[in-house]
Amino acid sequence: MTILETSNLWFKYSGGSEWALREVNLEVSEGEFIILAGRSGCGKSTLLRCFNGLIPHFYDGEMIGYVKVCGLDTREHPPYVLSQYAGMVFQNPDNQLFALTVEADVAFALENLSIPRDEIRERVDWALKIMGIEELRDKSPLELSGGQKQKVAIASILALRPKILLLDEPTSSLDPYSAKQLIDTIVELNQKYRITILIAEHRLDMLLPYASRLIIIDNGRIVLDGNPREILEKNDVVSYGVSTPRVVKVATQLKKVLGDSSNLGTPLSVEELVEIVRRRRYQ
Amino acid sequence: MSTILRGLQFYPGKTIIHKLDPRVKLVISLLLMATAMMYIEVTIITIIVVTEAVLAIIAKVFSRWARTVYGAAPLIIFVFIANFLFKLSMPGQSINLQSIYEALQLAYRLVAFLASFSIFFLTTTPEELGMALTKMKVPYMYTFAFISAIRFTPILAEELQSIVDAQKSRGLELEKGNIISRLRRYIPILVPLMVNVLRRSYELAEAIEVKCFGAKKNRTYLRELKMKLKDWTALSISVTLFILAVYIRYFSKIVIP
């Protein structure tokens, strides 16, 4: 079932001379896990902002084409309506938390929507639970680590019960360990709670094994869109400013050493590569 | 300055004073101040200060409370000198013990003022303050501004520090020269700080948009203040004492030493 679609979408920021998005045609089905990759400034963030109505309602500019989120045209519905379908988490967790306790932050959006208190309580409990941060409930955001803050930011959006979660480089300010933990939680949201994920991210190594689809954007245009394994097998993504995951590089080198008949394929995780090599040894 | 600010900082606590409704605490603080306004006599002000000290001890914040009052010493001395000079400038006044004593009284009264505010802030979370503002029908826009000011002050302080460090490591010398050249040296600190603040405010605006800020006219609240028995008790005791103080001052013939 299509949950998100864009049709011939072009966007230019007011005051900008270049199109930030060019001819974007995209169809997303419910339950997908999509990585948006590309060099900084390629249009990933702009595209994400089209999915929750920040474009065209918050940012001025010229927009051609349309975006439909769960059947709602983003030109006709304000961000506060669209956010209940497609919730957005930004890069810097500090700028997404406004309250003085975690609980108040998670309740913030629901209070704004004047949802009854009992339901707020229920949804806050649920969001804290699925993010695994119930013990942080009464903490101040100043006491939290970067990874914890980003989890609170995600919980505060999840409380809106969106079907789609948009994440704009959520791990960029985190150390590798916290980034891994955050990504594991995001994967769980997708696999266990069937939330559709669109994530703009540079850390492909950690994400690729879970992604159902990889979209590479260059200069505002979707240049590659499809199964991550196939894309990495057939294309040199480095020219689009995307770093090839290390395990793919290792496999490519091994293929050179072992010859084309080695049948290594394109493993996306270390575990996968080890499994392939082990199977070959016993053949 | 920093000592006074520290006195206004909140430390979580579980004493009966912490758990009182912030509105009641605010009323008590204001009543203590009003009492100090009515009386100038050293005996009464001492009674007020001692009462405040007892409250601070019950709330287990005595040392921090005392530090705030101590930190306010320059202000108190300033008030004393200003009053003293003002008295001298009146026609027909000369330096005598009486005028020193009167200026001292005014400065002492200030101690009672500050001390009462300090207890309030030391035992009330900013969040409770926000809830109290909401209950007092202050529009949410202002409460939100207040809460986020408190939320972002430490972050901005941290940012300021890192800009200072970065500029110092590029050779900026802040402690050199006279006042004018020193102020000029702060420009490379203030410009990046302003740029950062502007950028941050844009990101914040985006984030509150996504979180449906201002979506509905009537906002709901997850937590709300409720007056309990202990709040009513504390309120009635302090109001009674205040009425007594008013009576003694204006309607009785008791002479205060």
Chai-1 contact restraints between the chains, C-beta under 6 A:
chainA,res_idxA,chainB,res_idxB,connection_type,confidence,min_distance_angstrom,max_distance_angstrom,comment,restraint_id
A,F58,B,E209,contact,1.0,0.0,6.0,A-B,restraint_1
A,P79,B,E209,contact,1.0,0.0,6.0,A-B,restraint_2
A,Y80,B,C212,contact,1.0,0.0,6.0,A-B,restraint_3
A,Y80,B,A215,contact,1.0,0.0,6.0,A-B,restraint_4
A,S83,B,V210,contact,1.0,0.0,6.0,A-B,restraint_5
A,S83,B,C212,contact,1.0,0.0,6.0,A-B,restraint_6
A,M88,B,V210,contact,1.0,0.0,6.0,A-B,restraint_7
A,D94,B,I155,contact,1.0,0.0,6.0,A-B,restraint_8
A,N95,B,R200,contact,1.0,0.0,6.0,A-B,restraint_9
A,N95,B,E203,contact,1.0,0.0,6.0,A-B,restraint_10
A,N95,B,L204,contact,1.0,0.0,6.0,A-B,restraint_11
A,N95,B,A207,contact,1.0,0.0,6.0,A-B,restraint_12
A,Q96,B,A207,contact,1.0,0.0,6.0,A-B,restraint_13
A,F98,B,S148,contact,1.0,0.0,6.0,A-B,restraint_14
A,L100,B,P126,contact,1.0,0.0,6.0,A-B,restraint_15
A,L100,B,E127,contact,1.0,0.0,6.0,A-B,restraint_16
A,A107,B,L222,contact,1.0,0.0,6.0,A-B,restraint_17
A,F108,B,K211,contact,1.0,0.0,6.0,A-B,restraint_18
A,A109,B,K211,contact,1.0,0.0,6.0,A-B,restraint_19
A,A109,B,C212,contact,1.0,0.0,6.0,A-B,restraint_20
A,E111,B,R219,contact,1.0,0.0,6.0,A-B,restraint_21
A,E111,B,T220,contact,1.0,0.0,6.0,A-B,restraint_22
A,E111,B,Y221,contact,1.0,0.0,6.0,A-B,restraint_23
A,N112,B,C212,contact,1.0,0.0,6.0,A-B,restraint_24
A,N112,B,F213,contact,1.0,0.0,6.0,A-B,restraint_25
A,N112,B,A215,contact,1.0,0.0,6.0,A-B,restraint_26
A,L113,B,C212,contact,1.0,0.0,6.0,A-B,restraint_27
A,L113,B,A215,contact,1.0,0.0,6.0,A-B,restraint_28
A,L113,B,K216,contact,1.0,0.0,6.0,A-B,restraint_29
A,S114,B,K216,contact,1.0,0.0,6.0,A-B,restraint_30
A,S114,B,N218,contact,1.0,0.0,6.0,A-B,restraint_31
A,S114,B,R219,contact,1.0,0.0,6.0,A-B,restraint_32
A,S114,B,T220,contact,1.0,0.0,6.0,A-B,restraint_33
A,R117,B,T220,contact,1.0,0.0,6.0,A-B,restraint_34
A,I120,B,L222,contact,1.0,0.0,6.0,A-B,restraint_35
A,L142,B,P154,contact,1.0,0.0,6.0,A-B,restraint_36
